Amino acid sequence: MLLQGLKVVDFSAYIAGPGAAGILADWGAEVVKVERPGGDNMRHVFADLKADIGANPIFDLDNRGKRGIVLDITKPAGRDALARLAETADVFLTNTRPVSLKKYGLDDATLRAANPRLIYCVITGYGLEGPDAHLPGFDVTAFWGRAGVAAMTAPKGVEPFMLRTGFGDHTTSLATVSAIMAALYAREKTGEGRMVQTSLLGSGVYVMGSDLAVQLKLGRLASMRTRDNPVNAISNFYHSADGHWFVHNPRGNSGGWEMFCAAAGKPELATDPRFADGKNRRANARELCAELEAGFAALPFEEIARRLDAADLVWAPLQTPAEVAADPQVAAAGALLEVDDGRGGTYRAPAPPAVFPGEEMGVRPPAPGLGEHTRQVLAQAGYGEAEIEAMFAEGAAA
């Protein structure tokens, strides 16, 4: 596998950090997940449900294929063990607050003094500098709220709404993997490691970068509109007679205009004076939307799909997660993989969004149990059996 031999210490919790380390593990890296006593909070994400669902797919997604150990860094032996793991690692990944890392001698300067080739990656809510760098942040606060993603996503007049689990976190996971790979490339040339950092805030700003670029350059930005009053009626959602929704996006402002009208069973709209050009279509977008909606609502979805495909228009069905899971194109695109369920079978799970033809990941190992590999990893780090048992006895390891 591509990253075979790369050693990663994952001292992170929740989603953004474990997600980044999980991608590296899927690509072949040897990842040791270091948890504090009690474990990563994401292990307990379903703990308050009325019924035990018997699984934790959210935790498993970001932690499959890792070895898991438990160390208590508030105890000298636990702290020293984590530092020793970093001495032989290529990457140390954490989303622990920098002030805590420095307090326990796990900061960038200390760990890289012992291992100058180390890539030290820290993920924060708001970055490492500035008046609010010290604040805690989750994706719904730093990414969704403060970065402006929520405000730019909700249509004008619609109250803000929450985002789905891990949306901003996994975006930051991808940014973090990119940063780590860039640092590893630089190390190949210089022989020296370095610190890299990503933030939920920075990821949110970049994700909405197209809109924010307009704001920064022009000082203003058009708001989102409701579906019945779009900016561009041919870039919109419509539904069929049998209740299936789809979205169409033109090539350019008016690409495929006449063909889209024909697909809706409304070819006369193409010559209607109200919609004669792009300016008029925008000025009369509400009326145009109503006309197109009436046309598509009279057709079965299968016929709409046939017409749109025949015209080579850019469109897609609006799918539920269940429909995504059953979509053969999702599987063909390499968006899913198989994971060992620990009971002799496998289950499907989302794959990292990259495919390397000729490199098959095969069935991925399951996520580790809490402290499942503590003794094994400590022994490989040079600890003797008596030392390991002493660490367990004092609670420095578990």
C-alpha positions as YAML, in Angstrom:
chain: A
units: angstrom
residues:
- id: 1
  name: MET
  ca: [0.00, 0.00, 0.00]
- id: 2
  name: LEU
  ca: [1.11, 3.55, -0.72]
- id: 3
  name: LEU
  ca: [2.02, 4.62, 2.83]
- id: 4
  name: GLN
  ca: [3.36, 1.28, 4.07]
- id: 5
  name: GLY
  ca: [6.10, 1.91, 6.61]
- id: 6
  name: LEU
  ca: [4.84, 5.36, 7.61]
- id: 7
  name: LYS
  ca: [4.46, 5.51, 11.39]
- id: 8
  name: VAL
  ca: [1.76, 7.78, 12.79]
- id: 9
  name: VAL
  ca: [0.93, 8.54, 16.42]
- id: 10
  name: ASP
  ca: [-2.68, 9.69, 16.59]
- id: 11
  name: PHE
  ca: [-3.19, 11.55, 19.86]
- id: 12
  name: SER
  ca: [-6.50, 13.07, 18.89]
- id: 13
  name: ALA
  ca: [-10.18, 12.64, 19.68]
- id: 14
  name: TYR
  ca: [-13.63, 13.29, 18.21]
- id: 15
  name: ILE
  ca: [-13.59, 13.34, 14.37]
- id: 16
  name: ALA
  ca: [-11.26, 15.77, 12.54]
- id: 17
  name: GLY
  ca: [-7.98, 14.32, 13.86]
- id: 18
  name: PRO
  ca: [-9.00, 10.66, 13.95]
- id: 19
  name: GLY
  ca: [-10.49, 11.09, 10.46]
- id: 20
  name: ALA
  ca: [-7.17, 12.34, 9.08]
- id: 21
  name: ALA
  ca: [-5.24, 9.54, 10.76]
- id: 22
  name: GLY
  ca: [-7.87, 7.09, 9.53]
- id: 23
  name: ILE
  ca: [-7.28, 8.09, 5.92]
- id: 24
  name: LEU
  ca: [-3.55, 7.58, 6.41]
- id: 25
  name: ALA
  ca: [-4.29, 4.15, 7.90]
- id: 26
  name: ASP
  ca: [-6.50, 3.23, 4.93]
- id: 27
  name: TRP
  ca: [-3.61, 4.16, 2.65]
- id: 28
  name: GLY
  ca: [-1.27, 1.80, 4.49]
- id: 29
  name: ALA
  ca: [0.27, 3.81, 7.33]
- id: 30
  name: GLU
  ca: [0.88, 2.16, 10.69]
- id: 31
  name: VAL
  ca: [-1.28, 4.23, 13.03]
- id: 32
  name: VAL
  ca: [-1.28, 3.97, 16.82]
- id: 33
  name: LYS
  ca: [-4.32, 5.64, 18.35]
- id: 34
  name: VAL
  ca: [-3.48, 6.95, 21.82]
- id: 35
  name: GLU
  ca: [-6.47, 7.53, 24.08]
- id: 36
  name: ARG
  ca: [-6.73, 8.90, 27.56]
- id: 37
  name: PRO
  ca: [-8.34, 6.81, 30.33]
- id: 38
  name: GLY
  ca: [-12.02, 6.47, 29.54]
- id: 39
  name: GLY
  ca: [-11.37, 6.67, 25.83]
- id: 40
  name: ASP
  ca: [-12.15, 9.01, 22.97]
- id: 41
  name: ASN
  ca: [-15.50, 10.70, 23.58]
- id: 42
  name: MET
  ca: [-16.71, 9.42, 20.21]
- id: 43
  name: ARG
  ca: [-16.67, 5.90, 21.65]
- id: 44
  name: HIS
  ca: [-19.64, 6.97, 23.75]
- id: 45
  name: VAL
  ca: [-21.59, 8.93, 21.15]
- id: 46
  name: PHE
  ca: [-24.59, 6.58, 21.35]
- id: 47
  name: ALA
  ca: [-24.41, 6.07, 25.11]
- id: 48
  name: ASP
  ca: [-27.46, 8.23, 25.85]
- id: 49
  name: LEU
  ca: [-29.77, 6.38, 23.45]
- id: 50
  name: LYS
  ca: [-32.71, 4.57, 25.02]
- id: 51
  name: ALA
  ca: [-31.69, 1.32, 23.33]
- id: 52
  name: ASP
  ca: [-28.19, -0.02, 22.73]
- id: 53
  name: ILE
  ca: [-27.80, -0.22, 18.94]
- id: 54
  name: GLY
  ca: [-24.87, -2.60, 19.34]
- id: 55
  name: ALA
  ca: [-22.52, -0.65, 17.09]
- id: 56
  name: ASN
  ca: [-20.74, 2.67, 16.74]
- id: 57
  name: PRO
  ca: [-20.30, 3.30, 13.00]
- id: 58
  name: ILE
  ca: [-19.16, 6.91, 13.54]
- id: 59
  name: PHE
  ca: [-16.20, 5.90, 15.70]
- id: 60
  name: ASP
  ca: [-15.42, 2.88, 13.53]
- id: 61
  name: LEU
  ca: [-15.27, 4.99, 10.35]
- id: 62
  name: ASP
  ca: [-12.43, 7.18, 11.61]
- id: 63
  name: ASN
  ca: [-10.50, 4.56, 13.57]
- id: 64
  name: ARG
  ca: [-10.55, 1.34, 11.54]
- id: 65
  name: GLY
  ca: [-7.18, -0.25, 10.92]
- id: 66
  name: LYS
  ca: [-5.45, 1.46, 13.86]
- id: 67
  name: ARG
  ca: [-3.88, -0.09, 16.92]
- id: 68
  name: GLY
  ca: [-5.27, 1.36, 20.11]
- id: 69
  name: ILE
  ca: [-3.54, 2.09, 23.40]
- id: 70
  name: VAL
  ca: [-4.42, 4.01, 26.56]
- id: 71
  name: LEU
  ca: [-1.97, 6.35, 28.28]
- id: 72
  name: ASP
  ca: [-2.58, 8.86, 31.08]
- id: 73
  name: ILE
  ca: [-0.34, 11.83, 30.27]
- id: 74
  name: THR
  ca: [-1.01, 13.39, 33.68]
- id: 75
  name: LYS
  ca: [1.27, 10.67, 35.06]
- id: 76
  name: PRO
  ca: [5.00, 10.88, 34.24]
- id: 77
  name: ALA
  ca: [5.19, 7.30, 32.99]
- id: 78
  name: GLY
  ca: [2.27, 7.80, 30.62]
- id: 79
  name: ARG
  ca: [3.67, 11.08, 29.34]
- id: 80
  name: ASP
  ca: [7.11, 9.56, 28.84]
- id: 81
  name: ALA
  ca: [5.62, 6.64, 26.93]
- id: 82
  name: LEU
  ca: [3.82, 8.94, 24.50]
- id: 83
  name: ALA
  ca: [7.03, 10.93, 23.97]
- id: 84
  name: ARG
  ca: [8.92, 7.70, 23.33]
- id: 85
  name: LEU
  ca: [6.40, 6.68, 20.66]
- id: 86
  name: ALA
  ca: [6.92, 10.05, 18.98]
- id: 87
  name: GLU
  ca: [10.70, 9.48, 18.91]
- id: 88
  name: THR
  ca: [10.36, 6.81, 16.24]
- id: 89
  name: ALA
  ca: [7.27, 8.16, 14.47]
- id: 90
  name: ASP
  ca: [7.03, 10.00, 11.18]
- id: 91
  name: VAL
  ca: [3.89, 11.90, 12.15]
- id: 92
  name: PHE
  ca: [2.49, 13.04, 15.48]
- id: 93
  name: LEU
  ca: [-1.11, 14.16, 15.08]
- id: 94
  name: THR
  ca: [-3.10, 15.86, 17.83]
- id: 95
  name: ASN
  ca: [-6.04, 18.15, 18.49]
- id: 96
  name: THR
  ca: [-5.22, 18.59, 22.17]
- id: 97
  name: ARG
  ca: [-4.97, 22.26, 23.10]
- id: 98
  name: PRO
  ca: [-1.39, 23.53, 22.67]
- id: 99
  name: VAL
  ca: [-1.24, 24.89, 26.22]
- id: 100
  name: SER
  ca: [-1.87, 21.38, 27.58]
- id: 101
  name: LEU
  ca: [0.68, 19.84, 25.24]
- id: 102
  name: LYS
  ca: [3.35, 22.29, 26.42]
- id: 103
  name: LYS
  ca: [2.45, 21.70, 30.06]
- id: 104
  name: TYR
  ca: [3.15, 18.00, 29.66]
- id: 105
  name: GLY
  ca: [6.24, 18.32, 27.48]
- id: 106
  name: LEU
  ca: [4.46, 17.11, 24.35]
- id: 107
  name: ASP
  ca: [4.74, 20.33, 22.36]
- id: 108
  name: ASP
  ca: [6.29, 20.67, 18.93]
- id: 109
  name: ALA
  ca: [9.66, 21.98, 20.08]
- id: 110
  name: THR
  ca: [10.15, 19.24, 22.67]
- id: 111
  name: LEU
  ca: [9.14, 16.29, 20.50]
- id: 112
  name: ARG
  ca: [11.01, 17.48, 17.42]
- id: 113
  name: ALA
  ca: [14.15, 18.09, 19.47]
- id: 114
  name: ALA
  ca: [14.15, 14.35, 20.16]
- id: 115
  name: ASN
  ca: [13.08, 13.46, 16.60]
- id: 116
  name: PRO
  ca: [14.03, 16.18, 14.08]
- id: 117
  name: ARG
  ca: [12.34, 14.24, 11.23]
- id: 118
  name: LEU
  ca: [8.96, 14.31, 12.97]
- id: 119
  name: ILE
  ca: [5.99, 15.93, 11.22]
- id: 120
  name: TYR
  ca: [4.10, 17.49, 14.12]
- id: 121
  name: CYS
  ca: [0.50, 18.21, 13.10]
- id: 122
  name: VAL
  ca: [-1.92, 20.06, 15.32]
- id: 123
  name: ILE
  ca: [-5.60, 20.65, 14.59]
- id: 124
  name: THR
  ca: [-7.40, 23.48, 16.36]
- id: 125
  name: GLY
  ca: [-10.74, 25.22, 16.25]
- id: 126
  name: TYR
  ca: [-9.41, 28.69, 15.48]
- id: 127
  name: GLY
  ca: [-5.71, 28.45, 14.67]
- id: 128
  name: LEU
  ca: [-2.60, 28.99, 16.78]
- id: 129
  name: GLU
  ca: [-2.46, 32.80, 16.75]
- id: 130
  name: GLY
  ca: [-4.91, 35.58, 17.52]
- id: 131
  name: PRO
  ca: [-7.14, 36.61, 20.44]
- id: 132
  name: ASP
  ca: [-9.41, 33.57, 20.18]
- id: 133
  name: ALA
  ca: [-6.82, 30.90, 19.40]
- id: 134
  name: HIS
  ca: [-7.31, 29.48, 22.88]
- id: 135
  name: LEU
  ca: [-11.04, 28.86, 22.48]
- id: 136
  name: PRO
  ca: [-12.45, 25.34, 22.13]
- id: 137
  name: GLY
  ca: [-14.16, 24.64, 18.84]
- id: 138
  name: PHE
  ca: [-16.33, 22.01, 17.20]
- id: 139
  name: ASP
  ca: [-17.30, 21.88, 13.56]
- id: 140
  name: VAL
  ca: [-20.74, 23.34, 14.26]
- id: 141
  name: THR
  ca: [-19.19, 26.35, 16.02]
- id: 142
  name: ALA
  ca: [-15.86, 27.14, 14.32]
- id: 143
  name: PHE
  ca: [-16.57, 25.71, 10.85]
- id: 144
  name: TRP
  ca: [-20.34, 26.08, 10.44]
- id: 145
  name: GLY
  ca: [-21.05, 29.17, 12.51]
- id: 146
  name: ARG
  ca: [-18.01, 31.39, 12.69]
- id: 147
  name: ALA
  ca: [-16.60, 30.68, 9.22]
- id: 148
  name: GLY
  ca: [-19.88, 31.85, 7.69]
- id: 149
  name: VAL
  ca: [-20.86, 28.50, 6.18]
- id: 150
  name: ALA
  ca: [-24.24, 28.42, 7.93]
- id: 151
  name: ALA
  ca: [-25.08, 32.00, 6.96]
- id: 152
  name: MET
  ca: [-24.15, 31.42, 3.33]
- id: 153
  name: THR
  ca: [-26.05, 28.13, 3.15]
- id: 154
  name: ALA
  ca: [-29.44, 29.07, 4.59]
- id: 155
  name: PRO
  ca: [-31.76, 30.86, 2.13]
- id: 156
  name: LYS
  ca: [-32.65, 34.45, 2.96]
- id: 157
  name: GLY
  ca: [-35.37, 34.57, 5.59]
- id: 158
  name: VAL
  ca: [-34.82, 30.98, 6.70]
- id: 159
  name: GLU
  ca: [-33.63, 30.45, 10.27]
- id: 160
  name: PRO
  ca: [-30.18, 28.88, 10.71]
- id: 161
  name: PHE
  ca: [-30.08, 25.11, 10.95]
- id: 162
  name: MET
  ca: [-27.54, 22.63, 12.30]
- id: 163
  name: LEU
  ca: [-25.20, 20.65, 10.06]
- id: 164
  name: ARG
  ca: [-24.88, 16.90, 9.88]
- id: 165
  name: THR
  ca: [-22.36, 15.02, 12.03]
- id: 166
  name: GLY
  ca: [-18.74, 15.40, 10.98]
- id: 167
  name: PHE
  ca: [-19.37, 17.67, 7.98]
- id: 168
  name: GLY
  ca: [-16.80, 20.31, 8.94]
- id: 169
  name: ASP
  ca: [-14.64, 17.80, 10.77]
- id: 170
  name: HIS
  ca: [-14.15, 15.55, 7.77]
- id: 171
  name: THR
  ca: [-13.47, 18.55, 5.55]
- id: 172
  name: THR
  ca: [-10.71, 19.43, 8.02]
- id: 173
  name: SER
  ca: [-9.53, 15.80, 7.96]
- id: 174
  name: LEU
  ca: [-8.90, 16.14, 4.23]
- id: 175
  name: ALA
  ca: [-7.06, 19.44, 4.73]
- id: 176
  name: THR
  ca: [-4.96, 17.81, 7.45]
- id: 177
  name: VAL
  ca: [-3.97, 14.87, 5.27]
- id: 178
  name: SER
  ca: [-2.96, 17.33, 2.54]
- id: 179
  name: ALA
  ca: [-0.82, 19.30, 5.00]
- id: 180
  name: ILE
  ca: [0.88, 16.16, 6.30]
- id: 181
  name: MET
  ca: [1.67, 14.91, 2.81]
- id: 182
  name: ALA
  ca: [3.13, 18.29, 1.83]
- id: 183
  name: ALA
  ca: [5.34, 18.24, 4.93]
- id: 184
  name: LEU
  ca: [6.46, 14.69, 4.18]
- id: 185
  name: TYR
  ca: [7.39, 15.75, 0.65]
- id: 186
  name: ALA
  ca: [9.41, 18.68, 2.02]
- id: 187
  name: ARG
  ca: [11.16, 16.31, 4.45]
- id: 188
  name: GLU
  ca: [12.28, 14.17, 1.52]
- id: 189
  name: LYS
  ca: [14.22, 17.19, 0.23]
- id: 190
  name: THR
  ca: [15.47, 18.66, 3.50]
- id: 191
  name: GLY
  ca: [15.66, 15.69, 5.85]
- id: 192
  name: GLU
  ca: [13.90, 17.79, 8.46]
- id: 193
  name: GLY
  ca: [10.40, 17.51, 9.85]
- id: 194
  name: ARG
  ca: [8.26, 20.51, 10.65]
- id: 195
  name: MET
  ca: [5.11, 21.63, 12.35]
- id: 196
  name: VAL
  ca: [1.89, 21.93, 10.35]
- id: 197
  name: GLN
  ca: [-1.49, 23.10, 11.57]
- id: 198
  name: THR
  ca: [-5.05, 23.13, 10.32]
- id: 199
  name: SER
  ca: [-8.19, 24.58, 11.83]
- id: 200
  name: LEU
  ca: [-11.93, 24.16, 11.58]
- id: 201
  name: LEU
  ca: [-12.21, 27.90, 11.00]
- id: 202
  name: GLY
  ca: [-9.72, 27.89, 8.14]
- id: 203
  name: SER
  ca: [-11.37, 24.88, 6.52]
- id: 204
  name: GLY
  ca: [-14.75, 26.61, 6.68]
- id: 205
  name: VAL
  ca: [-13.40, 29.77, 5.09]
- id: 206
  name: TYR
  ca: [-11.85, 27.78, 2.25]
- id: 207
  name: VAL
  ca: [-14.91, 25.63, 1.65]
- id: 208
  name: MET
  ca: [-16.97, 28.78, 1.14]
- id: 209
  name: GLY
  ca: [-14.06, 30.41, -0.64]
- id: 210
  name: SER
  ca: [-15.86, 31.09, -3.93]
- id: 211
  name: ASP
  ca: [-18.49, 33.17, -2.17]
- id: 212
  name: LEU
  ca: [-16.04, 34.74, 0.23]
- id: 213
  name: ALA
  ca: [-13.78, 35.72, -2.67]
- id: 214
  name: VAL
  ca: [-16.68, 37.78, -4.04]
- id: 215
  name: GLN
  ca: [-17.25, 39.34, -0.62]
- id: 216
  name: LEU
  ca: [-13.58, 40.21, -0.22]
- id: 217
  name: LYS
  ca: [-13.22, 41.62, -3.72]
- id: 218
  name: LEU
  ca: [-16.53, 43.44, -4.12]
- id: 219
  name: GLY
  ca: [-17.67, 44.00, -0.54]
- id: 220
  name: ARG
  ca: [-21.04, 42.34, -1.08]
- id: 221
  name: LEU
  ca: [-22.57, 38.98, -1.82]
- id: 222
  name: ALA
  ca: [-25.94, 37.76, -3.07]
- id: 223
  name: SER
  ca: [-27.80, 35.65, -0.53]
- id: 224
  name: MET
  ca: [-29.22, 32.18, -1.09]
- id: 225
  name: ARG
  ca: [-32.82, 32.12, -2.22]
- id: 226
  name: THR
  ca: [-35.66, 29.72, -1.63]
- id: 227
  name: ARG
  ca: [-36.30, 27.13, -4.32]
- id: 228
  name: ASP
  ca: [-39.43, 28.85, -5.65]
- id: 229
  name: ASN
  ca: [-37.56, 32.12, -6.23]
- id: 230
  name: PRO
  ca: [-34.11, 31.11, -7.46]
- id: 231
  name: VAL
  ca: [-31.41, 33.35, -8.86]
- id: 232
  name: ASN
  ca: [-31.37, 31.10, -11.92]
- id: 233
  name: ALA
  ca: [-34.44, 28.91, -12.49]
- id: 234
  name: ILE
  ca: [-32.57, 26.38, -14.62]
- id: 235
  name: SER
  ca: [-30.10, 25.83, -11.79]
- id: 236
  name: ASN
  ca: [-32.58, 24.43, -9.33]
- id: 237
  name: PHE
  ca: [-34.38, 21.43, -7.83]
- id: 238
  name: TYR
  ca: [-37.57, 20.07, -9.42]
- id: 239
  name: HIS
  ca: [-39.72, 17.02, -8.77]
- id: 240
  name: SER
  ca: [-41.49, 14.46, -10.91]
- id: 241
  name: ALA
  ca: [-45.10, 13.32, -10.94]
- id: 242
  name: ASP
  ca: [-44.13, 10.33, -8.81]
- id: 243
  name: GLY
  ca: [-42.41, 12.47, -6.18]
- id: 244
  name: HIS
  ca: [-38.74, 12.12, -7.06]
- id: 245
  name: TRP
  ca: [-36.56, 15.22, -6.77]
- id: 246
  name: PHE
  ca: [-33.61, 16.05, -9.00]
- id: 247
  name: VAL
  ca: [-31.25, 18.97, -9.48]
- id: 248
  name: HIS
  ca: [-30.05, 20.51, -12.74]
- id: 249
  name: ASN
  ca: [-27.03, 22.73, -13.21]
- id: 250
  name: PRO
  ca: [-26.46, 24.44, -16.58]
- id: 251
  name: ARG
  ca: [-23.10, 24.71, -18.27]
- id: 252
  name: GLY
  ca: [-22.58, 28.43, -17.75]
- id: 253
  name: ASN
  ca: [-25.49, 30.79, -17.10]
- id: 254
  name: SER
  ca: [-27.77, 29.44, -19.82]
- id: 255
  name: GLY
  ca: [-26.13, 26.32, -21.23]
- id: 256
  name: GLY
  ca: [-28.74, 23.88, -22.47]
- id: 257
  name: TRP
  ca: [-31.60, 26.36, -21.99]
- id: 258
  name: GLU
  ca: [-33.68, 25.21, -24.94]
- id: 259
  name: MET
  ca: [-33.04, 21.51, -24.26]
- id: 260
  name: PHE
  ca: [-34.00, 21.92, -20.61]
- id: 261
  name: CYS
  ca: [-37.31, 23.51, -21.61]
- id: 262
  name: ALA
  ca: [-37.94, 20.63, -23.99]
- id: 263
  name: ALA
  ca: [-37.11, 18.10, -21.28]
- id: 264
  name: ALA
  ca: [-39.73, 19.74, -19.07]
- id: 265
  name: GLY
  ca: [-42.29, 19.37, -21.83]
- id: 266
  name: LYS
  ca: [-42.34, 23.16, -22.19]
- id: 267
  name: PRO
  ca: [-40.45, 23.91, -25.44]
- id: 268
  name: GLU
  ca: [-42.46, 27.12, -25.87]
- id: 269
  name: LEU
  ca: [-40.67, 28.69, -22.92]
- id: 270
  name: ALA
  ca: [-37.52, 28.99, -25.03]
- id: 271
  name: THR
  ca: [-39.21, 31.65, -27.19]
- id: 272
  name: ASP
  ca: [-41.30, 33.28, -24.46]
- id: 273
  name: PRO
  ca: [-40.40, 37.04, -24.35]
- id: 274
  name: ARG
  ca: [-40.30, 36.90, -20.53]
- id: 275
  name: PHE
  ca: [-37.37, 34.50, -20.75]
- id: 276
  name: ALA
  ca: [-35.72, 35.72, -23.96]
- id: 277
  name: ASP
  ca: [-32.23, 36.04, -22.48]
- id: 278
  name: GLY
  ca: [-30.33, 35.52, -19.26]
- id: 279
  name: LYS
  ca: [-31.22, 38.93, -17.87]
- id: 280
  name: ASN
  ca: [-34.93, 38.39, -18.41]
- id: 281
  name: ARG
  ca: [-34.80, 34.87, -17.03]
- id: 282
  name: ARG
  ca: [-33.23, 36.19, -13.86]
- id: 283
  name: ALA
  ca: [-35.73, 39.05, -13.60]
- id: 284
  name: ASN
  ca: [-38.62, 36.61, -14.03]
- id: 285
  name: ALA
  ca: [-37.07, 33.66, -12.20]
- id: 286
  name: ARG
  ca: [-40.09, 33.04, -9.98]
- id: 287
  name: GLU
  ca: [-42.44, 32.79, -13.00]
- id: 288
  name: LEU
  ca: [-40.00, 30.61, -14.92]
- id: 289
  name: CYS
  ca: [-39.58, 28.31, -11.92]
- id: 290
  name: ALA
  ca: [-43.35, 27.85, -11.71]
- id: 291
  name: GLU
  ca: [-43.59, 27.03, -15.42]
- id: 292
  name: LEU
  ca: [-40.78, 24.47, -15.26]
- id: 293
  name: GLU
  ca: [-42.15, 22.99, -12.06]
- id: 294
  name: ALA
  ca: [-45.54, 22.44, -13.67]
- id: 295
  name: GLY
  ca: [-43.89, 20.75, -16.65]
- id: 296
  name: PHE
  ca: [-41.72, 18.36, -14.68]
- id: 297
  name: ALA
  ca: [-44.46, 17.61, -12.14]
- id: 298
  name: ALA
  ca: [-46.55, 16.13, -14.97]
- id: 299
  name: LEU
  ca: [-43.85, 13.63, -15.96]
- id: 300
  name: PRO
  ca: [-42.69, 10.39, -14.32]
- id: 301
  name: PHE
  ca: [-39.13, 10.45, -13.05]
- id: 302
  name: GLU
  ca: [-37.96, 7.72, -15.42]
- id: 303
  name: GLU
  ca: [-39.03, 9.82, -18.41]
- id: 304
  name: ILE
  ca: [-37.39, 12.96, -17.00]
- id: 305
  name: ALA
  ca: [-34.14, 11.06, -16.52]
- id: 306
  name: ARG
  ca: [-34.30, 9.71, -20.07]
- id: 307
  name: ARG
  ca: [-34.84, 13.19, -21.53]
- id: 308
  name: LEU
  ca: [-32.11, 14.85, -19.48]
- id: 309
  name: ASP
  ca: [-29.60, 12.14, -20.37]
- id: 310
  name: ALA
  ca: [-30.55, 12.21, -24.04]
- id: 311
  name: ALA
  ca: [-29.84, 15.95, -24.08]
- id: 312
  name: ASP
  ca: [-26.52, 15.40, -22.23]
- id: 313
  name: LEU
  ca: [-27.59, 17.85, -19.52]
- id: 314
  name: VAL
  ca: [-25.86, 18.07, -16.15]
- id: 315
  name: TRP
  ca: [-28.26, 16.76, -13.53]
- id: 316
  name: ALA
  ca: [-28.52, 14.27, -10.66]
- id: 317
  name: PRO
  ca: [-31.24, 12.71, -8.56]
- id: 318
  name: LEU
  ca: [-31.67, 13.88, -4.99]
- id: 319
  name: GLN
  ca: [-30.85, 10.69, -3.10]
- id: 320
  name: THR
  ca: [-31.39, 9.65, 0.49]
- id: 321
  name: PRO
  ca: [-28.51, 7.93, 2.33]
- id: 322
  name: ALA
  ca: [-30.29, 4.60, 1.76]
- id: 323
  name: GLU
  ca: [-30.40, 5.31, -1.96]
- id: 324
  name: VAL
  ca: [-26.74, 6.33, -1.96]
- id: 325
  name: ALA
  ca: [-25.85, 3.03, -0.29]
- id: 326
  name: ALA
  ca: [-27.69, 1.13, -3.04]
- id: 327
  name: ASP
  ca: [-26.39, 3.24, -5.94]
- id: 328
  name: PRO
  ca: [-24.15, 1.06, -8.15]
- id: 329
  name: GLN
  ca: [-22.23, 4.11, -9.33]
- id: 330
  name: VAL
  ca: [-21.22, 4.92, -5.75]
- id: 331
  name: ALA
  ca: [-19.62, 1.51, -5.47]
- id: 332
  name: ALA
  ca: [-18.07, 1.72, -8.95]
- id: 333
  name: ALA
  ca: [-16.51, 5.08, -8.06]
- id: 334
  name: GLY
  ca: [-14.64, 3.47, -5.16]
- id: 335
  name: ALA
  ca: [-16.60, 5.42, -2.56]
- id: 336
  name: LEU
  ca: [-17.23, 2.37, -0.38]
- id: 337
  name: LEU
  ca: [-15.00, -0.34, 1.05]
- id: 338
  name: GLU
  ca: [-15.33, -3.47, 3.17]
- id: 339
  name: VAL
  ca: [-14.42, -3.60, 6.86]
- id: 340
  name: ASP
  ca: [-13.86, -6.66, 9.02]
- id: 341
  name: ASP
  ca: [-16.72, -6.85, 11.52]
- id: 342
  name: GLY
  ca: [-14.66, -8.88, 13.98]
- id: 343
  name: ARG
  ca: [-17.07, -11.81, 13.77]
- id: 344
  name: GLY
  ca: [-15.93, -13.47, 10.57]
- id: 345
  name: GLY
  ca: [-17.85, -11.19, 8.23]
- id: 346
  name: THR
  ca: [-17.57, -7.74, 6.70]
- id: 347
  name: TYR
  ca: [-19.66, -4.62, 6.35]
- id: 348
  name: ARG
  ca: [-19.54, -1.68, 3.97]
- id: 349
  name: ALA
  ca: [-18.33, 1.76, 5.02]
- id: 350
  name: PRO
  ca: [-17.36, 5.04, 3.31]
- id: 351
  name: ALA
  ca: [-13.89, 5.04, 1.74]
- id: 352
  name: PRO
  ca: [-11.43, 7.95, 1.56]
- id: 353
  name: PRO
  ca: [-12.30, 10.10, -1.49]
- id: 354
  name: ALA
  ca: [-9.34, 9.09, -3.63]
- id: 355
  name: VAL
  ca: [-8.66, 6.06, -5.79]
- id: 356
  name: PHE
  ca: [-5.21, 4.76, -6.71]
- id: 357
  name: PRO
  ca: [-5.69, 2.37, -9.65]
- id: 358
  name: GLY
  ca: [-3.75, -0.79, -9.08]
- id: 359
  name: GLU
  ca: [-3.66, -0.30, -5.30]
- id: 360
  name: GLU
  ca: [-6.39, -2.34, -3.66]
- id: 361
  name: MET
  ca: [-7.07, -1.69, 0.03]
- id: 362
  name: GLY
  ca: [-8.88, -4.98, 0.47]
- id: 363
  name: VAL
  ca: [-10.86, -5.60, 3.65]
- id: 364
  name: ARG
  ca: [-9.89, -3.07, 6.29]
- id: 365
  name: PRO
  ca: [-9.29, -4.17, 9.91]
- id: 366
  name: PRO
  ca: [-11.84, -3.03, 12.49]
- id: 367
  name: ALA
  ca: [-11.38, -0.13, 14.89]
- id: 368
  name: PRO
  ca: [-9.48, -1.12, 18.03]
- id: 369
  name: GLY
  ca: [-11.09, -1.77, 21.37]
- id: 370
  name: LEU
  ca: [-10.14, 0.62, 24.16]
- id: 371
  name: GLY
  ca: [-6.55, -0.23, 25.09]
- id: 372
  name: GLU
  ca: [-6.60, -3.35, 22.91]
- id: 373
  name: HIS
  ca: [-2.96, -3.05, 21.87]
- id: 374
  name: THR
  ca: [-1.41, -1.18, 24.82]
- id: 375
  name: ARG
  ca: [0.89, -3.99, 25.96]
- id: 376
  name: GLN
  ca: [1.89, -4.88, 22.41]
- id: 377
  name: VAL
  ca: [2.77, -1.32, 21.40]
- id: 378
  name: LEU
  ca: [4.67, -0.59, 24.62]
- id: 379
  name: ALA
  ca: [6.68, -3.79, 24.19]
- id: 380
  name: GLN
  ca: [7.58, -2.79, 20.64]
- id: 381
  name: ALA
  ca: [8.66, 0.61, 21.99]
- id: 382
  name: GLY
  ca: [11.22, -1.13, 24.20]
- id: 383
  name: TYR
  ca: [9.39, -1.51, 27.49]
- id: 384
  name: GLY
  ca: [9.99, -4.69, 29.47]
- id: 385
  name: GLU
  ca: [7.17, -6.79, 30.87]
- id: 386
  name: ALA
  ca: [7.77, -5.58, 34.42]
- id: 387
  name: GLU
  ca: [7.79, -1.94, 33.31]
- id: 388
  name: ILE
  ca: [4.53, -2.42, 31.46]
- id: 389
  name: GLU
  ca: [2.85, -4.07, 34.43]
- id: 390
  name: ALA
  ca: [4.05, -1.26, 36.69]
- id: 391
  name: MET
  ca: [2.50, 1.30, 34.33]
- id: 392
  name: PHE
  ca: [-0.79, -0.58, 34.43]
- id: 393
  name: ALA
  ca: [-0.64, -0.82, 38.23]
- id: 394
  name: GLU
  ca: [-0.23, 2.93, 38.67]
- id: 395
  name: GLY
  ca: [-2.79, 3.82, 36.01]
- id: 396
  name: ALA
  ca: [-0.31, 5.35, 33.57]
- id: 397
  name: ALA
  ca: [-1.42, 2.82, 30.97]
- id: 398
  name: ALA
  ca: [-4.54, 0.73, 30.47]
...
